[in-house]
Amino acid sequence: MPIDEITQRVSDRYAQAASTGEQMCCPTSYDMADLQSFIPEEVLRISYGCGTPAGLKTVSHGETVLDIGSGGGIDCFEASRLVGPTGHVIGIDMTDTMLAIARKNAPIVAANLGYTSSNVEFRKGMADAIPVIDGAVDLIISNCVINLAPDKRKVFREMFRVAKPGGRFTISDIVTDQPVPQYLVHDAEKWGNCLSGSLTLTDYIAGIVGAGFLGIHLLKFSPWQVIDGIHFFSVTLTGYKLPAGAAVSAVRYATLRGPFSRVVDELGTTYLRGIPQPITPEAVCLLSQAPLVSHFVLSSGPQWLDRADDRWTAVYPADAPCLWQGHFAMLAGPFVEAADDDHHVYRRGEPLEICSKTLKVLEADGYAPHFAIINRAGQSVSGDAVSCSPDERGCC
Ligand SMILES: C[S@@+](CC[C@H](N)C(=O)[O-])C[C@H]1O[C@@H](n2cnc3c(N)ncnc32)[C@H](O)[C@@H]1O
């Protein structure tokens, strides 16, 4: 399908959905009772997101927030409440029917929040040509939209352009564990349903990093659908446009605390747990961001850590047989590569088959926030049939 045709079909699909109030799309987990206290039902019933990017404690008072593909405005209105009357929210969408509903409800939400005027505006525009000036936005949010855009790399570049230096994004979207084949890519119905346009997690994050954002990491993961063996799942990712020019800092070294035994950051530097690594001012800035900062000791002089040190963290696998039950783990940041204490090397976005022991390790604090885990077994697996002993060669 040519790009113009994809865009037109997606817009028609959402115009129709907005008119009929049809239920669509994916896992979100909004607190609807809370939102109903200030957002009209007309907006809530056309919520077509796959996450809650404004509701994950990401929005701060007084900020300028941009919502790409704002639809009926649900996340803009939640952001409106969170930024307060001194903040500003801009929603952009390409579909007139969506914009009309969002604009109609903006003054109602403002009145419900006790604001003298609305702090939300809705602009007509495309995700890959955002109608916002350079460097204007503290926080970019988006909820199940970028998968619908034909040129996602252009969208990511636009996000980087409009973000303030020191700004950030939190986006929920549908991604996959493997490339979507052409017979699905050219299925217009599945494009509109947030499936066919989805990128692999690897390509999605690569596009964001390619645009200039750093410190990309996972806030939330929810499985959604499996079609012809392809896992479609929702992720909420966040990351930073680091300030231009590094701040003056006494920090010169970073020592990895764990639980990973080795990591590679997005600037290409490798860190081994417990061993101080000299770092550049740019790396100081990157490693000072959450959640990276919790993985390191940052210091002005070299600091070694050993197992006896309280700051050393590790999660070791149980001394028990492995059961292969169909699980695959995908590292979703904040590192491009990371190793655990059982010789597994995780590369960002790439599914790695793991056994039951490793699953337990990755479900532990320290690891769990950084992994999306799927199960590719088509039917229930007989654990005994596939178990192996830790002593046997070839086991995990
Ligand atoms: C799945 S809905 C999500 C709407 C809203 N974010 C929510 O959570 O309810 C996708 C929305 O993005 C808009 N959209 C899709 N592709 C777009 C693009 N390339 N540029 C601008 N808006 C787009 C559609 O018009 C629709 O309102």
The ligand as an SDF file (V2000), in Angstrom:
LIG
                    3D

 27 29  0  0  0  0  0  0  0  0999 V2000
   -5.2780    4.1890   18.3970 C   0  0  0  0  0  0  0  0  0  0  0  0
   -5.8490    5.8620   18.3560 S   0  0  0  0  0  0  0  0  0  0  0  0
   -5.2140    6.4450   19.9070 C   0  0  0  0  0  0  0  0  0  0  0  0
   -5.8330    7.7510   20.3240 C   0  0  0  0  0  0  0  0  0  0  0  0
   -5.4120    8.2610   21.6830 C   0  0  0  0  0  0  0  0  0  0  0  0
   -3.9640    8.3870   21.7960 N   0  0  0  0  0  0  0  0  0  0  0  0
   -5.9520    7.3780   22.7870 C   0  0  0  0  0  0  0  0  0  0  0  0
   -5.1740    6.8310   23.5640 O   0  0  0  0  0  0  0  0  0  0  0  0
   -7.1660    7.2280   22.8640 O   0  0  0  0  0  0  0  0  0  0  0  0
   -4.7930    6.5960   17.1630 C   0  0  0  0  0  0  0  0  0  0  0  0
   -5.0060    8.0770   16.9640 C   0  0  0  0  0  0  0  0  0  0  0  0
   -3.8710    8.5790   16.2840 O   0  0  0  0  0  0  0  0  0  0  0  0
   -4.2520    9.3290   15.1570 C   0  0  0  0  0  0  0  0  0  0  0  0
   -3.1990    9.1130   14.1600 N   0  0  0  0  0  0  0  0  0  0  0  0
   -2.8770    7.9570   13.5730 C   0  0  0  0  0  0  0  0  0  0  0  0
   -1.8240    8.1190   12.7460 N   0  0  0  0  0  0  0  0  0  0  0  0
   -1.4770    9.4230   12.8350 C   0  0  0  0  0  0  0  0  0  0  0  0
   -0.4560   10.1960   12.2240 C   0  0  0  0  0  0  0  0  0  0  0  0
    0.3960    9.6510   11.3610 N   0  0  0  0  0  0  0  0  0  0  0  0
   -0.3990   11.5120   12.5290 N   0  0  0  0  0  0  0  0  0  0  0  0
   -1.2860   12.0570   13.3960 C   0  0  0  0  0  0  0  0  0  0  0  0
   -2.2760   11.3780   14.0010 N   0  0  0  0  0  0  0  0  0  0  0  0
   -2.3610   10.0590   13.7340 C   0  0  0  0  0  0  0  0  0  0  0  0
   -5.6130    8.7950   14.7680 C   0  0  0  0  0  0  0  0  0  0  0  0
   -6.3690    9.7860   14.0960 O   0  0  0  0  0  0  0  0  0  0  0  0
   -6.2140    8.4260   16.1180 C   0  0  0  0  0  0  0  0  0  0  0  0
   -6.8940    9.4810   16.7010 O   0  0  0  0  0  0  0  0  0  0  0  0
  1  2  1  0
  2  3  1  0
  2 10  1  0
  3  4  1  0
  4  5  1  0
  5  6  1  0
  5  7  1  0
  7  8  2  0
  7  9  1  0
 10 11  1  0
 11 12  1  0
 11 26  1  0
 12 13  1  0
 13 14  1  0
 13 24  1  0
 14 15  1  0
 14 23  1  0
 15 16  2  0
 16 17  1  0
 17 18  1  0
 17 23  2  0
 18 19  1  0
 18 20  2  0
 20 21  1  0
 21 22  2  0
 22 23  1  0
 24 25  1  0
 24 26  1  0
 26 27  1  0
M  CHG  2   2   1   9  -1
M  END
$$$$
